Amino acid sequence: MTIQNRNSTFHTDVTRGYLADPRTYLTDGGFETSMLFLEGFDLPAFAACVLLEDDAACAAMDRYFDRFLAMAEMAGTGFVLDTNTWRSGTHWADAVGRSPARMQDLTREAVQFAMAIRERWQDRVSPILLNGVIGPAGDAYDGTLALDAAAAEEIHAPQIALLAQCGVDLISALTFGSLPEAIGLVRATVRAGVPVAISFTVETDGRLPDGTPLARAVLETDAATGSAPLYYMINCAHPEHFQDVLNDEAWCHRIRGVRANASRLSHAELDKAETLDDGDPDEFGALHAELSRKLPGLKVVGGCCGTDHRHVGCVADAMLPLTAV
């Protein structure tokens, strides 16, 4: 049996238990926006991996994740724990101002950092899945910068292989706005033998930034990859931007995660914003209770840009009683 096949067997066991668990899992909120706007740390090219070079930032990250894990403990559910690797791929080295080798080191350190958090909490929250986060190769909001599937597979494969080697339980591709890039990334995860969740971002009309309707994005990714993703997610959009495109069709049952924005602003407006729009946490929670009725298979909930522990706490209060067994 090859190493890849051994890894595949291990990951299958982990994710089978995760998906069979009837509980809804929590995850964190808008990590990068919290570190930038609330904690005041600099994120070159919005790459949070560099925070691992700063002791004060590491302490802030510990405090940040502790708040969310405490919620999971109180709710009696599991937790999906992200690595801060959304922009730690070597193709971001120039923009971040680090060497490709240093970016790889930061990826390893990010997994180790998350493992230390899991070790600290695993007696109180179980299970805690180590989630290797990967972002798109370019601007998530610019649909004109899309890679074709083959190029996407090549550019994402090194980071996927490294995260798998470091021992993550699954990969989550967050804020993907291009159908071909999502397909290419899934193919790279299949090669690496690690499970993947694909999280699409949408504009205010419920379509991906490249113009693809959400339903088509899910169906065509499945068709092109043999339904390889564990499931799909929606992130980095306000619930009102996509709730109207959700329906009773089969593709919606493949959406099992939501990490929404606090703000109703469009991506273009958010890009220009100099202050944080944190919306209304109570309303945010209520909107997720409505989403849980449209997405009965919802597995993991958290937040994205502008959200923090207040928003995710309101989601837990509003939604978890509805999904309890």
C-alpha positions, 0 to 999 in steps of 0.5 A, a space after each residue: 500500500 502506498 503512502 497516499 493510499 494509507 493517508 486516504 484510508 486514515 482520512 476516510 475514517 476521520 471524515 466518515 465519523 465526522 459526517 455521520 455525527 448528527 451534530 452541527 459543528 462550529 468553526 470560527 469567524 472572520 479570522 483575517 478581519 479580526 486580526 487586522 481591524 480588531 487586533 491591529 496586526 498588519 497582513 501583507 496581501 491579507 496573508 495571516 500566515 505571517 502572524 506566526 512570526 510575532 509572539 504578540 500575534 500568536 497570543 492574540 490568535 490563541 485568545 481568538 480561537 479559545 473564544 470559539 472553542 469555548 462556545 463549542 464546549 458549551 454547545 456540546 458539539 465538535 469543532 472545525 479548526 482552521 489553519 491560518 494558511 489561506 494565503 500561505 501557498 508559495 505562489 503568494 511569496 512575492 506579494 507577501 514579501 517572503 521566500 517560497 521556502 519561508 512560505 512552506 515553513 509558515 505552512 508547517 508552523 500553522 499546522 503545528 500551531 493549530 495542533 497545539 490548540 487542539 491538544 489544549 482543548 481536545 478533552 473538552 471539545 470532541 472531535 476537533 478536526 484540523 482543517 487545512 485552509 487554502 484560498 484561490 490563487 488570485 483575487 477571490 472577488 475578480 472573476 476575470 482572473 480565473 485559472 483553467 482547471 489544469 493550471 489550478 491543479 498545478 498551482 495548488 498541488 504543492 500546498 495541498 501536498 504539504 498540508 496533507 503531509 503535515 497531518 490535516 484531517 481535511 482541506 477547505 478551499 475558501 472563497 473560491 469564485 471560479 468554477 475551473 479553479 475549484 475543479 482543478 483544486 479538487 483534482 489536486 486533493 484527489 491526487 494527494 489523498 486528502 478530503 476536501 470541502 469546496 466553499 464558493 463565494 458569491 456576489 449579491 446576485 447569488 452567482 460566483 464572481 466569474 458569473 457562474 450560478 451557484 447550482 451550476 458550480 456545484 453540479 459541474 464540479 461534481 460532474 468533473 471530479 466524480 463527486 469527490 468533494 466531501 461537501 460544498 460551502 458558501 462563504 464571504 457573502 451575506 446570507 441575503 446574497 444567496 438565500 434566494 437561490 437555495 431550493 429543494 433541488 438535489 444540489 442544495 443537499 451538497 451544501 453543508 457549510 456556511 460562513 457568511 459575512 456580517 456586512 450586506 456590502 458587495 465585494 467591491 464595496 468591502 474592498 474599498 472599506 477602511 472600517 469594519 462593518 460588523 453588521 448586527 450579530 443578533 440578526 446574523 444569528 436569526 438569518 442562520 436559523 432560516 438558512 438551517 431550514 433551507 439546508 437541512 444537511 448543514 454540517 458546519 457554521 461559523 463566520 467570515 469577513 466582519 464576524 467575530 465570537 459575538 456573531 458565531 455565538 448568536 448563530 449557535 444560540 439561534 441555530 443549534 437548538 433547531 438541529 439538536 437531536 
